[in-house]
Amino acid sequence: MRIDNNLGAMLGAGLQIQEQASNIAQVANTVADSDFSGAASDIASEMVEQIPEIIAYSANAKAIEVQEVAMQRLLDIKA
């Protein structure tokens, strides 16, 4: 288990979230058009697609925290 693997995964998840947020912003800019119902469903679907990315980001952050605690305990045992 390596921290750089988790950091890479967090970066990837962050980029996905950023892309989806950009898509939401683009849809929100077109809300002024007369077809608002389609825009609302697009916003909802983009928000739903963010959920797995947010969970992945949080899971990788937690894994880094666990690795830090494990490393500290190993160092305590060695000392």
C-alpha positions in Angstrom: 0.0 0.0 0.0 1.6 3.3 -1.1 0.5 6.8 -0.5 1.3 7.9 -4.0 -1.2 5.4 -5.4 -3.9 7.0 -3.2 -2.8 10.5 -4.2 -3.0 9.6 -7.8 -6.5 8.2 -7.4 -7.5 11.3 -5.5 -6.2 13.5 -8.3 -8.2 11.5 -10.8 -11.4 11.7 -8.8 -10.8 15.4 -8.3 -10.4 15.9 -12.1 -13.6 14.0 -12.7 -15.5 16.1 -10.1 -14.1 19.3 -11.7 -15.2 18.1 -15.2 -18.7 17.3 -13.9 -18.9 20.7 -12.2 -18.0 22.4 -15.4 -20.8 20.4 -17.2 -23.3 21.5 -14.5 -22.2 25.1 -15.0 -22.7 24.9 -18.7 -26.1 23.5 -18.2 -26.9 26.2 -15.7 -25.9 28.8 -18.2 -28.5 27.5 -20.7 -31.3 27.6 -18.2 -32.4 30.9 -19.7 -33.6 29.0 -22.7 -37.3 28.0 -22.9 -36.5 24.3 -22.4 -35.7 24.3 -18.7 -37.0 20.7 -18.1 -34.2 19.1 -20.1 -31.6 21.3 -18.4 -32.9 20.3 -14.9 -32.6 16.6 -15.7 -29.1 17.2 -17.1 -28.0 19.0 -13.9 -29.5 16.2 -11.8 -27.7 13.5 -13.8 -24.4 15.3 -13.5 -24.8 15.7 -9.8 -25.6 12.0 -9.4 -22.5 11.1 -11.4 -20.4 13.0 -8.9 -21.4 10.7 -6.0 -19.0 7.8 -6.8 -16.1 10.3 -7.4 -16.7 11.9 -4.1 -16.8 8.5 -2.3 -13.6 7.5 -4.1 -11.9 10.7 -3.1 -13.0 10.3 0.6 -11.9 6.6 0.7 -8.5 7.4 -0.6 -8.1 10.3 1.9 -9.0 7.9 4.7 -6.6 5.3 3.4 -3.8 7.9 3.6 -4.8 8.7 7.2 -4.7 4.9 8.1 -1.3 4.5 6.5 0.0 7.5 8.5 -1.3 6.0 11.7 0.2 2.6 10.8 3.6 4.1 10.0 3.6 6.1 13.3 2.8 2.9 15.3 5.6 1.0 13.5 8.0 3.8 14.3 6.8 3.8 18.0 7.4 0.0 18.1 10.9 0.4 16.7 11.8 3.1 19.2 
